[in-house]
Structure formats: C-alpha cells, structure tokens
Amino acid sequence: MKVYFDNNASTRVDSAVIEAMMPYFTEIISPPSSDYGHSFGVEAKEALDSARETIAAKINVKPSEIIFTSGQAESNNFAVKGIAFANIGKERKTFLASNVSHSTVLDSLSALKKLGFIVKLIKVDSKGFIDRNHLRELLSDSNDTPLLVSVPHGNVEIGTVEDIKEIAYICHEYNVPLHVEATYSFCKVPFDASVVDLATITSHLIHGPKGVGALYIKKGLKIQKLIDGGLQENKKRGGTENLPSIVGFAKAVEIYSQEINERVAELRDYLWQTFEKKISDFQITGPTKTEKRLPNHFSVVISYVEGESILLHLDLLDFMIATGSACSSKQLKASHVLSAIGLPTEVSHGSVRIGLSKYNTKEEIDQFIEHLSSIIARLRAISPMNAEFMREWQDLKDQGAIIEEEHHHDINDAEDD
Amino acid sequence: MKKNIIMTLMMRKMIKMAHIYSEEVMKLFMNPKNMGEIENPSGLGKVGNPVCGDVMWIYIKVNDETDVIEDIKVKTFGCVAAIATSSKTTEKAKGKTLKEAYKITKKQVADDLGGLPKQKMHCSNLAVDALQRAIINYLEKNGRSIKDLEG
C-alpha cells in the first residue's frame, strides 16, 4: 500500500470526476465552438459554459472572465507575458513579483528581462509574507510605475497564505494591476478574485485531471493572447478546448467542499502534534499559526540530516513526500523560497514538506511518524553534525572565518587529473 | 519468511530507482559499511561544508609497523550518493597500506559504485579527499611526510 503525502505536487483524481469526464471522450465529441449547428456541438457548448460558471462562481467572478488553459504554467506565462506583450513600446517596463513566487512566474519574468523588461523582487518576512513597506516602496517610484505585481496566495513550499485583499488594496492605490498565483490555495482557502486583476488556478491539486487550469482576467484589463489561431475562450486563447478535462475540472471544484478542508486540516493538525511529540531538533518553515497556512500543508527543516536521504528511505517504505534540499535538485541549489525567508543553506538541507488530502488517514500518519523517527535516528547516528558542530560552525561564521560563496559543483569534475 | 519477501520487494524497488542511482549505490545507502567513529584514531580527515550539504569525517587506525590501515570508520552527513561513496571508499581502504590507500581515486570509487549521476560526482571526490586527509593527518602526527608514500 503506497502512502501519498505529496498532494501539493499533484493529487489522485476523484472517481466522480472521471465519471463526469467519460461522455466527453466517446459521446459528445464535437468541439464546443463548432458552429455547424449539430446537436453534439450544442451539448459540448453547454457543458463548457456550465463548467465556466461553476469555476467563476467559486472565485466570485463573471464566467466571461475565466479563460481555460493547460494549467498553472500556461496561466502564469499568459498573465505575465500577456501583460508585457500588450505594453511593448510603451514607457512602463517594470514587473514586481514576490521573491517566493512560483518558478513558472519567476522564469516567465526572466524571459521578459531578455526582451528589455525590468523585474524587481518584493521581499518577504521570515514566514513568507510580503513585506508591505517594501512593496509600497517599489510601487511608489513615480518614474517607474510597474506594469504588474505578482504574488502567490498560498505558498507550495512553506504553506504561507497571503492576505490578498490587503495586497490588492495597496497595488490599486498606485493603479497597478495584481496577479495572484492561487494554484495551491484554490478551493482550500476562500478567495474572492474580483478584488484582483489576474488569477491562476489549476485542476490537478483538487482531485481533478492534470493539464487543465484557468486564468481569471478582469474585464477591461489589456492583455495580449499568447496562443493565436482561433476565436475560442473569448478570443483570448486559440485551440480546441480540452472539454473532457474542463468538465472534470468543474466537477472537482463542485465536490471540493469546506467539509473536506476541515477534515484535512484536522489530519494536518494531528500530524503536526505527533511530529512535535516524537521528533526532536527541527524548525517549522512558514507560519506557525495554522490559520495562516494552507489547510493541508506541513513543512519543517530537520536538523543534522539531509532531505534527499530522508526522502529515499521513506520512498523505499512506500511513503511519498517532498524536500527543498539542494542535494535533491538537479542544479544542486537550495530552494529559492527557503533562501528568501532567510534560512541558511546549511539548515535548508533538512527540509521536508507534506501535503495531505482527503484520501489520507490518521493510521497513515502514525506509521509515517514511526518510520520517519527511525530514519532520522539512523541518519543522525552516522552524521558528524550535531548541536555542538553547528555552534562551532556558527562561531566561525560570526568571526568571518567562513567565506560564503555561491557553491558550485563542477559536473565535469569527475575525471582524475 | 516474511522478512525475505520484504527484502525481495525492496530490492526490486531499488532496481526501479536505478534510473537515478545504481543498484550498488542503493545497497550501500540502505546498509552503509564502516559507519561510526574510532576512539583515539591514528588519523582523522574532516572534509566538506554544511552549506554544500556534505560533511565527511574519516577515522583511521594504522599499524605503525606495517603502515596497514587496520580499521576505518566514517561519519557522513549528506545525500544518498554521499553516504554510498563514503561507504565504498572506506571499504576500499580497509586492509590496504597507506601508500595503496592514498592512490585510491575518485574515479575508481565512482566506477565501483556502478557510476554516479553527473551532478553527484563531487560526492566521490569528497570521500577520497577525506581519506587522503586522514592519511596526511596520521603522517604529520608521526613526524612523517607525504613524500614517504611517493616513489
């Protein structure tokens, strides 16, 4: 029996969702936008409209403001690049983004930099919340009014849930539109998207299918479409709509109730308490107050052990979780989120995070903690690091004896001289 | 009986993970050899840096007459590759003379492990470095120099 605790990476599709999708593979097969007038096309159009209404209602916006996409990456690319391309040749060139933004936002911005746009990152505090003063400071530069601000609603790595109303209020004071990356909070935390200008949501984190999501675009906001060649999606995204997945997405939204959130939050709290009882020497990453966190999210750094080693031991026991350790990333770089909240790299190696879902149980959590504590004991037993080691290390650092440089492993270093 | 089945399942799984790590790396990761420390070691080599995510301390016990490494232990903080390479390096060095052990290369360690992912190759450097430092530490303590091992 596999135990899946990585539900902020993706989730199991609910069988009711699959059932709702099935007719759109084999029976209602016309594209919804077909204007040939046959009944399949009409039925498809009705299904598309109804899905759009369900999703729009969930975030309190108009159905015409919802554009279906292939998911988070496309929505974030669309939001950021669409605003940039609509403003080419104009005076305003600057984008502001939280420095704990998702990589699909940050990488889109990096691509824009090469085209001459300017990107400034907004600082966050040690819990991952936007530094309001820094945001105001960046917004108030009258010579350089930004084109867009982008912030995450729920943070995938440290669970932080930002107060979007407050951020929107600040941005709008300066007449700058706000994009909210709501992938991880969607359906889990109440979200009124009507107070913002762009919002990214996706299906596969709420037991819907992968490869489908949406971008909310406030009526009247000037944005350039990225996919040309068709009048679909209110003329904002060309291509035949992915109807089976869109129907599945809407079904997933429909059945993701508040009751599920409460049940999952209870499990998370149980995990948190059991963890604190059974495991020593760790530090919670992100908010310690549960009401400021995603309801299914738990994240820590465990001292004197390394994340990839923990993950692999757990995987061999059929438990799946996630880490932000540099050693488990292909670039061998610590997670940008953990660095942004001021966690030293030597500490972030022991990062693990858990995303629970309605399919998890207390029994799984009990087993998990049991396995985890014995894995940690095993790894600590062979580790030269301990409290004393870290104290000495800190002393050396304080004395300036340690030169902090961007660590770089030469991948060609394998050959002997 | 039940234990055997579990072991077989685990082995099968390890083979599945082989697209990341070789079977040998996974075996040593699960059951690392020579882990621990030696009290009053003849030589100690400390390498690595917690910022990089690998720290290795290698302890050796050397026969002063024969120069043979009679015992070797290692303490490792790090990823799967770091644990496997420190295990493999100590296995290779045990029972060898200082001269022989000093010649162990990071390539030999990586090859004996059935290869390492490119971005993890530095782990094998680290283990060999730790071994060499332990040897140098022993020589220095005994008023000898690394030149003694040359030629």
Interface residues (C-beta under 8 A of the other chain):
Chain A: Y304 V305 E306 E308 S309 L312 D315 L316 S325 A326 C327 S328 K330 Q331 L332 P344 T345 E346 H349 A381 I382 S383 P384 M385 F389 M390 W393 I402 E404 H407 H409 D410 I411 D413 A414 E415 D416
Chain B: M10 K13 M14 M17 F29 M30 P32 M35 G36 K46 N49 P50 V51 C52 G53 D54 V55 M56 W57 V74 K75 T76 F77 G78 C79 V80 A82 I83 T105 K106 K107 A110 L116 K118 Q119 M121 H122 S124 N125
